[in-house]
Amino acid sequence: MSHARLPSLWLPAPSSMSIKTCGPISSSLSLHKADVPLSVRSLRFLMLDPQDTEAFVNLHKAQPIRRQTVITCIGTLKKNMADEDAVSCLVIGTESKDVYILDPEAFTILSKMSVPSAPTQMDVTGQFDVEFRITVACRNGNIYILRRDSPKPKYCIELSSHPVGLVRMGKSVVVGCAQETLQGFTQKGKKLWTACLPAPVTTMGVMDLPTRGFQAVLVGLANCEVHLYRDKNLISTIKTPDVVTSICFGRYGREDGTLIMTTKGGGLIVKILKRTAVFDDRDSAPGPPLAQSIRLNIPKKTKLYVDQTMRERENAVAMHRAFQMDLSRLRLAAARAYVKALESSLTPMSSSLSEPLKMNAVVQGLGPSFKLTLNIQNTAACRPVMHLAISFLYDESLYSMRTAFFKIPLLVPGLNYPIDTFVECLSDKGISDIIKVSCVGPRGG
């Protein structure tokens, strides 16, 4: 991640500092591997050939040793009051893994804190004389939280990818990551939520409206959009003509809610918030509804529920036996009903697994002539049925059937095939009999 190169920060080294060498020294020694941070001049001395060391020492022995570093990020911290016009201290993060707090008048170092890696972004809150927190995003992909009277980080937040944006909103820390996600954490590093973004993050800022009690996070994306998030809910989306590289929200002139953005191509965009604007907490992004993340208000356990639970624990064996008995009775009743349906031919089904058929007969008419319609259906999953024949068995002294034998065509699975025939009653005594239907396959089924 690139950073602005401001004037170098020079720190005088202790007068008692000296360098002693014993034997050959490897040129791979660096500033980060040394137990004591070395100056650039000392590192250059360690990289020289043995025949050039004496001339280098004679050239620089009269000049004091200074350790040079580069400012990587900068912020401000109120000295002892939280007012807008109160005196602020300068907070500086350096390439040497140190964070300095400078006096606003004499520019002396009031406090020095160290982090495990070079800081790239920081967010400062509080007062120096009371209590303060410095949230630092470092080059190793972690976020460290520094507090008053603590030279080392108090808490550490480990991320799955490198942070590209960092803002503090209330008592939570919002981080934009390189894997196109927006994550929220508590002050102690506990993860609260994660929101997926449609494009990489280019810049982040805080939208604070104290008059309305509203705080949100402005996120500039690489797809020429600026999203407004309150927690993980997307409140609004702003389309821009170019990719936004920096963003700032605050008072500009007489307007309290002014959004100023700079673009990648060097443009400047200024937007003023409407005084009648209403912010809805409903998430405008597609996905599950907001009510899904609301915890249900489960009522407390009543005395009846507790008594019922105790009864089930004490009589668990008897209740299980009663359940098994009722289940066996249900299975027996279902089997008896199935056998009765087969015997009475209410819903005829084929008994052959190779030719699964379903037949249903319908009689139309009042007599003495009737129309008999037989509906045949192949219930197989994907295999057709061929070479079937249908025959009607009846008392020839009572009925006369125009066609008593049919050859069935190929039956496609799932389709209903109706077969019609006419039946005439020969008796004038008003008696009736059963007409049976028989289906014969190629195997005699």
BASEKOL-621463 format. One record per residue (C-alpha): x, y, z; residue in one letter. Coordinates in Angstrom, 3 decimals. Layout:
- c1, c2, c3, fido
- X, Y, Z, A $
...
***
This chain:
- c1, c2, c3, fido
- 0.000, 0.000, 0.000, M $
- 1.396, 3.374, -0.959, S $
- 1.798, 6.158, 1.577, H $
- 2.675, 9.834, 1.495, A $
- 6.299, 10.699, 2.134, R $
- 6.337, 13.559, 4.626, L $
- 9.506, 15.134, 6.058, P $
- 11.660, 12.504, 7.722, S $
- 11.539, 12.164, 11.486, L $
- 15.048, 12.431, 13.010, W $
- 15.679, 11.063, 16.482, L $
- 19.020, 11.566, 18.258, P $
- 20.654, 8.338, 19.332, A $
- 22.077, 7.906, 22.862, P $
- 25.606, 9.153, 23.240, S $
- 26.749, 5.804, 24.637, S $
- 25.702, 3.869, 21.522, M $
- 28.597, 2.053, 19.844, S $
- 29.006, -0.737, 17.331, I $
- 31.356, -3.621, 18.023, K $
- 32.077, -6.295, 15.477, T $
- 33.601, -9.706, 16.080, C $
- 34.661, -11.608, 13.002, G $
- 33.004, -11.372, 9.582, P $
- 29.553, -9.768, 9.447, I $
- 26.903, -10.926, 6.959, S $
- 25.573, -8.272, 4.621, S $
- 22.037, -9.655, 5.014, S $
- 21.547, -7.888, 8.343, L $
- 18.667, -5.446, 8.148, S $
- 16.920, -2.901, 10.238, L $
- 14.084, -5.273, 11.145, H $
- 16.314, -8.224, 12.156, K $
- 18.562, -6.253, 14.486, A $
- 17.945, -6.382, 18.235, D $
- 18.690, -2.645, 18.417, V $
- 17.363, -0.548, 15.503, P $
- 20.325, 0.690, 13.478, L $
- 20.727, 3.856, 11.473, S $
- 21.044, 3.903, 7.712, V $
- 24.738, 4.795, 8.043, R $
- 25.393, 1.774, 10.290, S $
- 23.633, -0.553, 7.874, L $
- 25.703, 0.834, 5.017, R $
- 28.883, 0.259, 7.052, F $
- 27.945, -3.392, 7.636, L $
- 27.504, -3.933, 3.893, M $
- 30.974, -2.606, 2.937, L $
- 33.934, -4.755, 1.999, D $
- 36.616, -5.097, 4.709, P $
- 39.094, -2.955, 2.774, Q $
- 36.628, -0.019, 2.584, D $
- 35.531, 0.105, 6.232, T $
- 38.460, 2.216, 7.526, E $
- 37.944, 4.964, 4.932, A $
- 34.202, 5.035, 5.695, F $
- 34.830, 5.422, 9.450, V $
- 37.362, 8.230, 8.936, N $
- 34.879, 10.051, 6.708, L $
- 31.873, 9.931, 9.098, H $
- 33.431, 9.643, 12.563, K $
- 32.895, 13.307, 13.384, A $
- 29.184, 13.292, 12.519, Q $
- 26.624, 12.163, 15.128, P $
- 24.664, 9.006, 14.439, I $
- 21.006, 9.564, 13.693, R $
- 18.293, 7.030, 12.962, R $
- 16.144, 8.120, 10.015, Q $
- 12.600, 6.927, 9.458, T $
- 9.619, 7.749, 7.262, V $
- 6.120, 8.798, 8.295, I $
- 3.517, 6.287, 7.039, T $
- 0.319, 7.649, 8.610, C $
- -0.742, 10.607, 10.732, I $
- -3.648, 11.652, 12.977, G $
- -4.655, 14.056, 15.744, T $
- -5.521, 13.520, 19.409, L $
- -7.220, 16.029, 21.693, K $
- -4.956, 17.187, 24.520, K $
- -7.359, 17.545, 27.455, N $
- -10.748, 18.662, 26.064, M $
- -13.146, 17.152, 23.510, A $
- -14.308, 20.470, 22.022, D $
- -13.940, 21.049, 18.290, E $
- -11.599, 24.024, 18.779, D $
- -9.585, 22.397, 21.589, A $
- -5.815, 21.888, 21.339, V $
- -4.815, 18.644, 19.608, S $
- -1.653, 16.580, 19.637, C $
- -0.071, 15.144, 16.525, L $
- -0.017, 11.324, 16.312, V $
- 2.540, 9.911, 13.872, I $
- 3.079, 6.333, 12.670, G $
- 6.534, 5.576, 11.261, T $
- 8.258, 2.949, 9.181, E $
- 10.299, 1.931, 12.238, S $
- 7.145, 0.350, 13.800, K $
- 6.735, 3.208, 16.303, D $
- 3.794, 5.512, 17.064, V $
- 4.664, 8.950, 18.469, Y $
- 2.439, 11.523, 20.179, I $
- 3.934, 15.028, 19.829, L $
- 3.354, 18.057, 22.022, D $
- 1.294, 20.703, 20.144, P $
- 3.476, 23.606, 21.357, E $
- 7.093, 22.430, 21.693, A $
- 6.749, 19.421, 19.307, F $
- 8.532, 17.184, 21.787, T $
- 7.651, 13.506, 22.130, I $
- 5.003, 13.049, 24.819, L $
- 4.583, 9.316, 24.361, S $
- 6.133, 6.561, 22.287, K $
- 4.466, 3.220, 21.544, M $
- 5.586, 0.281, 19.419, S $
- 3.665, -2.132, 17.203, V $
- 4.861, -5.418, 15.650, P $
- 4.742, -4.065, 12.071, S $
- 4.844, -0.776, 10.227, A $
- 1.509, 1.075, 10.574, P $
- -0.350, 2.065, 7.410, T $
- -3.613, 3.541, 8.754, Q $
- -4.768, 4.782, 12.128, M $
- -7.850, 6.101, 13.891, D $
- -7.509, 8.109, 17.123, V $
- -10.159, 8.843, 19.758, T $
- -10.187, 10.265, 23.307, G $
- -7.963, 12.809, 25.119, Q $
- -4.289, 12.443, 25.923, F $
- -4.573, 13.595, 29.546, D $
- -7.657, 11.443, 30.259, V $
- -7.944, 8.278, 28.194, E $
- -7.367, 7.532, 24.535, F $
- -7.367, 4.660, 22.071, R $
- -5.305, 4.474, 18.896, I $
- -6.456, 1.854, 16.402, T $
- -3.607, 1.023, 14.022, V $
- -3.773, -1.107, 10.853, A $
- -0.344, -2.531, 10.115, C $
- 1.404, -3.930, 7.077, R $
- 1.314, -7.493, 8.413, N $
- -2.475, -7.588, 7.982, G $
- -3.363, -7.155, 11.666, N $
- -5.003, -4.323, 13.589, I $
- -3.645, -3.260, 16.997, Y $
- -5.328, -1.127, 19.644, I $
- -3.073, 1.091, 21.790, L $
- -4.186, 2.628, 25.066, R $
- -2.832, 5.162, 27.535, R $
- 0.190, 4.163, 29.671, D $
- 0.806, 1.063, 27.566, S $
- 3.875, 1.017, 25.269, P $
- 2.672, -2.196, 23.607, K $
- -0.686, -2.994, 21.926, P $
- -3.509, -3.878, 24.297, K $
- -5.596, -5.885, 21.793, Y $
- -4.926, -7.469, 18.401, C $
- -7.380, -8.172, 15.569, I $
- -6.245, -10.793, 13.067, E $
- -7.836, -10.453, 9.616, L $
- -8.171, -12.980, 6.811, S $
- -6.842, -10.404, 4.309, S $
- -5.010, -7.081, 4.447, H $
- -6.954, -4.008, 5.589, P $
- -7.470, -1.275, 3.000, V $
- -9.751, 0.988, 5.057, G $
- -10.214, 1.710, 8.761, L $
- -12.748, 3.893, 10.554, V $
- -14.108, 4.029, 14.086, R $
- -17.852, 4.449, 14.561, M $
- -19.008, 4.814, 18.151, G $
- -17.698, 1.868, 20.150, K $
- -17.028, -0.340, 17.133, S $
- -14.248, -0.532, 14.552, V $
- -15.175, -0.992, 10.884, V $
- -12.502, -2.434, 8.586, V $
- -12.544, -2.728, 4.804, G $
- -10.538, -5.753, 3.638, C $
- -8.806, -6.575, 0.360, A $
- -11.113, -9.551, -0.248, Q $
- -14.066, -7.169, -0.853, E $
- -15.609, -7.441, 2.602, T $
- -16.571, -4.970, 5.310, L $
- -16.119, -6.233, 8.872, Q $
- -17.163, -4.808, 12.236, G $
- -15.322, -5.406, 15.534, F $
- -15.687, -4.306, 19.139, T $
- -13.085, -2.222, 20.972, Q $
- -11.577, -5.459, 22.310, K $
- -11.307, -7.152, 18.906, G $
- -14.444, -9.327, 18.950, K $
- -15.966, -9.780, 15.501, K $
- -19.557, -8.523, 15.208, L $
- -20.575, -8.846, 11.547, W $
- -19.364, -9.167, 7.954, T $
- -20.838, -7.608, 4.798, A $
- -19.811, -8.596, 1.261, C $
- -19.085, -5.797, -1.208, L $
- -19.574, -5.825, -4.996, P $
- -16.118, -4.324, -5.725, A $
- -12.767, -3.611, -4.007, P $
- -12.604, -0.798, -1.443, V $
- -10.770, 2.367, -2.487, T $
- -11.459, 4.663, 0.497, T $
- -13.555, 4.879, 3.664, M $
- -14.930, 7.687, 5.834, G $
- -17.357, 8.370, 8.690, V $
- -20.691, 10.120, 8.212, M $
- -21.566, 11.743, 11.551, D $
- -24.703, 13.839, 12.108, L $
- -24.808, 14.726, 15.832, P $
- -28.009, 16.753, 15.429, T $
- -29.870, 13.646, 14.264, R $
- -27.911, 11.120, 16.288, G $
- -26.939, 9.293, 13.098, F $
- -23.613, 7.625, 12.324, Q $
- -22.724, 5.550, 9.287, A $
- -19.728, 4.449, 7.229, V $
- -19.042, 5.755, 3.718, L $
- -17.268, 3.203, 1.513, V $
- -15.845, 4.150, -1.891, G $
- -15.681, 1.217, -4.321, L $
- -13.772, 0.554, -7.511, A $
- -17.014, 0.227, -9.538, N $
- -17.669, 4.014, -9.332, C $
- -20.059, 3.734, -6.384, E $
- -20.124, 5.016, -2.811, V $
- -22.078, 2.875, -0.344, H $
- -23.486, 4.093, 2.966, L $
- -23.503, 1.382, 5.638, Y $
- -24.992, 1.465, 9.120, R $
- -23.596, -1.638, 10.785, D $
- -23.930, -4.263, 8.030, K $
- -27.060, -2.721, 6.482, N $
- -26.728, -0.877, 3.177, L $
- -28.644, 2.404, 3.586, I $
- -27.899, 4.233, 0.329, S $
- -25.821, 4.064, -2.861, T $
- -24.279, 7.022, -4.707, I $
- -23.194, 6.715, -8.362, K $
- -20.061, 8.671, -9.324, T $
- -18.574, 9.389, -12.784, P $
- -15.138, 8.121, -11.714, D $
- -13.541, 5.988, -9.020, V $
- -13.466, 7.836, -5.683, V $
- -10.024, 7.888, -4.051, T $
- -10.699, 10.007, -0.935, S $
- -13.804, 11.066, 0.914, I $
- -14.699, 13.494, 3.717, C $
- -18.025, 14.345, 5.357, F $
- -18.612, 17.309, 7.635, G $
- -19.396, 21.007, 7.822, R $
- -18.625, 23.116, 4.757, Y $
- -19.738, 26.738, 4.849, G $
- -23.251, 26.913, 6.255, R $
- -24.095, 23.294, 5.529, E $
- -23.548, 20.716, 8.270, D $
- -23.939, 17.703, 5.990, G $
- -21.549, 18.079, 3.056, T $
- -19.851, 15.203, 1.290, L $
- -16.635, 16.011, -0.579, I $
- -14.967, 13.407, -2.783, M $
- -11.914, 13.350, -5.032, T $
- -11.704, 10.987, -7.983, T $
- -8.948, 8.995, -9.617, K $
- -8.859, 11.286, -12.624, G $
- -8.337, 14.402, -10.475, G $
- -11.973, 15.498, -10.210, G $
- -13.744, 17.005, -7.191, L $
- -17.339, 16.098, -6.273, I $
- -19.320, 18.016, -3.662, V $
- -22.741, 16.798, -2.488, K $
- -24.974, 18.443, 0.119, I $
- -27.318, 16.348, 2.235, L $
- -30.990, 17.303, 2.028, K $
- -32.398, 18.656, 5.252, R $
- -35.517, 16.537, 4.725, T $
- -33.542, 13.322, 4.178, A $
- -34.815, 10.301, 6.120, V $
- -32.515, 7.367, 6.814, F $
- -34.197, 3.966, 6.911, D $
- -32.494, 1.137, 8.766, D $
- -33.898, -1.353, 6.264, R $
- -31.189, -3.058, 4.264, D $
- -31.507, -2.145, 0.584, S $
- -29.103, -4.896, -0.545, A $
- -30.573, -8.153, -1.936, P $
- -30.524, -11.057, 0.454, G $
- -32.325, -12.270, 3.575, P $
- -34.617, -9.760, 5.295, P $
- -33.444, -7.700, 8.239, L $
- -35.913, -9.442, 10.562, A $
- -33.983, -12.676, 10.084, Q $
- -31.078, -11.364, 12.154, S $
- -33.321, -10.173, 15.018, I $
- -33.207, -12.497, 17.977, R $
- -36.582, -13.975, 18.903, L $
- -38.101, -13.058, 22.240, N $
- -38.491, -16.581, 23.636, I $
- -40.768, -16.676, 26.703, P $
- -39.574, -18.114, 29.963, K $
- -40.288, -21.720, 30.848, K $
- -43.577, -22.048, 32.680, T $
- -44.291, -24.397, 35.590, K $
- -46.473, -26.554, 33.330, L $
- -43.564, -26.975, 30.884, Y $
- -41.176, -27.952, 33.673, V $
- -43.684, -30.461, 35.127, D $
- -44.242, -31.972, 31.673, Q $
- -40.486, -32.305, 31.158, T $
- -40.074, -34.028, 34.508, M $
- -42.924, -36.435, 33.690, R $
- -41.317, -37.334, 30.359, E $
- -37.968, -38.030, 32.048, R $
- -39.529, -40.268, 34.718, E $
- -41.792, -42.229, 32.319, N $
- -39.546, -42.311, 29.249, A $
- -39.579, -46.133, 28.903, V $
- -43.363, -46.467, 29.228, A $
- -43.976, -43.627, 26.765, M $
- -41.615, -45.217, 24.215, H $
- -43.398, -48.580, 24.515, R $
- -46.794, -46.920, 24.039, A $
- -45.477, -45.121, 20.947, F $
- -44.173, -48.380, 19.448, Q $
- -47.513, -50.076, 20.169, M $
- -49.505, -47.317, 18.440, D $
- -47.107, -47.369, 15.479, L $
- -47.558, -51.138, 15.068, S $
- -51.334, -50.750, 15.165, R $
- -51.200, -48.045, 12.535, L $
- -49.113, -50.236, 10.235, R $
- -51.527, -53.160, 10.704, L $
- -54.550, -50.982, 9.909, A $
- -52.850, -49.673, 6.749, A $
- -52.012, -53.226, 5.609, A $
- -55.595, -54.420, 6.173, R $
- -56.989, -51.454, 4.217, A $
- -54.604, -52.182, 1.349, Y $
- -55.608, -55.855, 1.208, V $
- -59.280, -54.920, 1.280, K $
- -58.782, -52.494, -1.590, A $
- -57.032, -55.171, -3.646, L $
- -59.733, -57.764, -2.969, E $
- -62.560, -55.394, -3.869, S $
- -60.628, -54.009, -6.878, S $
- -61.284, -50.435, -5.816, L $
- -57.895, -49.246, -7.064, T $
- -56.441, -52.026, -9.213, P $
- -52.649, -52.043, -9.438, M $
- -50.335, -54.406, -11.245, S $
- -48.494, -56.926, -9.118, S $
- -45.609, -57.227, -11.607, S $
- -42.625, -54.930, -11.075, L $
- -41.582, -55.250, -14.732, S $
- -44.958, -53.932, -15.980, E $
- -46.389, -51.461, -13.401, P $
- -49.934, -50.518, -14.470, L $
- -52.878, -48.681, -12.963, K $
- -56.461, -49.228, -14.207, M $
- -59.723, -47.469, -13.459, N $
- -63.177, -48.383, -14.923, A $
- -66.055, -45.905, -15.311, V $
- -69.661, -46.831, -16.299, V $
- -71.810, -44.231, -18.069, Q $
- -75.543, -44.627, -18.822, G $
- -78.851, -45.701, -17.242, L $
- -79.590, -48.794, -19.340, G $
- -80.260, -51.040, -20.967, P $
- -77.180, -49.886, -22.952, S $
- -74.060, -48.670, -21.091, F $
- -70.730, -47.190, -22.049, K $
- -67.761, -48.718, -20.222, L $
- -64.527, -46.618, -20.201, T $
- -61.310, -48.211, -18.946, L $
- -58.431, -45.804, -18.086, N $
- -54.958, -47.377, -18.193, I $
- -51.798, -45.643, -16.988, Q $
- -48.162, -46.757, -16.971, N $
- -46.722, -45.901, -13.528, T $
- -43.101, -46.734, -14.361, A $
- -40.429, -44.015, -14.038, A $
- -39.045, -44.014, -17.588, C $
- -39.659, -47.438, -19.239, R $
- -42.604, -47.890, -21.642, P $
- -44.836, -50.987, -21.635, V $
- -45.624, -52.897, -24.850, M $
- -47.555, -55.946, -26.110, H $
- -50.463, -55.859, -23.647, L $
- -53.988, -57.187, -24.131, A $
- -57.226, -56.424, -22.243, I $
- -60.118, -58.897, -21.963, S $
- -63.517, -58.547, -20.244, F $
- -65.011, -61.506, -18.377, L $
- -68.811, -61.428, -17.881, Y $
- -71.976, -63.574, -17.854, D $
- -73.043, -63.866, -21.503, E $
- -76.646, -64.651, -20.476, S $
- -76.953, -61.213, -18.834, L $
- -74.718, -58.921, -20.930, Y $
- -73.709, -58.515, -24.499, S $
- -70.453, -56.603, -25.186, M $
- -69.645, -55.148, -28.572, R $
- -65.857, -55.650, -28.150, T $
- -64.590, -57.885, -25.325, A $
- -60.883, -58.017, -26.312, F $
- -58.441, -55.153, -27.002, F $
- -54.771, -54.993, -27.997, K $
- -53.130, -52.129, -26.099, I $
- -50.587, -49.910, -27.908, P $
- -47.303, -48.780, -26.415, L $
- -47.903, -47.116, -23.025, L $
- -45.731, -44.075, -22.339, V $
- -45.058, -43.474, -18.597, P $
- -47.334, -40.929, -16.975, G $
- -49.999, -40.681, -19.733, L $
- -53.632, -41.832, -19.359, N $
- -55.004, -44.076, -22.131, Y $
- -58.872, -44.412, -22.246, P $
- -60.447, -47.522, -23.850, I $
- -64.202, -47.399, -24.639, D $
- -66.685, -50.237, -25.236, T $
- -70.474, -50.608, -25.095, F $
- -72.377, -53.092, -22.897, V $
- -76.058, -54.056, -23.429, E $
- -78.195, -55.771, -20.754, C $
- -80.104, -58.839, -22.105, L $
- -82.275, -59.627, -19.054, S $
- -85.547, -57.853, -18.338, D $
- -85.667, -59.015, -14.703, K $
- -83.585, -56.073, -13.370, G $
- -80.673, -58.187, -12.100, I $
- -76.945, -57.348, -12.437, S $
- -73.591, -59.094, -12.219, D $
- -69.841, -58.276, -12.034, I $
- -67.767, -57.592, -15.132, I $
- -64.107, -58.423, -14.557, K $
- -61.185, -56.879, -16.458, V $
- -58.044, -58.930, -17.095, S $
- -54.740, -57.525, -18.439, C $
- -52.385, -60.030, -20.072, V $
- -48.742, -59.212, -20.887, G $
- -46.104, -60.922, -23.029, P $
- -45.061, -63.043, -20.014, R $
- -48.610, -63.936, -19.098, G $
- -48.863, -61.453, -16.175, G $
***
